[in-house]
Amino acid sequence: MKTVKVYGPGCKRCETTEAMVRDAAAKLGIEVDVEKVTDPKSIAMAGVMSTPGISVDGKLVHAGGLPDAAKLEGWLSA
């Protein structure tokens, strides 16, 4: 199981990013545990300077704007 954190204040882009993560995982048949991180201090401590951000298994892989769907699938399948 992959652990994915979506960092952001809860804006529409953050919600869309979370949905994209879940959709990509379902498409790949990968089980994921998705956690939304909305606390500004926790977001900053994770190194996310622009939201939404995504970390997979503790590694920050994306920050700022919606992720590319193909890249997202790559991060999840790695």
Buried (B, 14 or more C-beta within 10 A) or exposed (E): EBEBBBBBEEEEBBBBBBEBBBEBBEEBEBEBEBEBBBEEEEBEEBEBEEBBBBBBEEEBBBBEEEBEEEEBBEBBEE
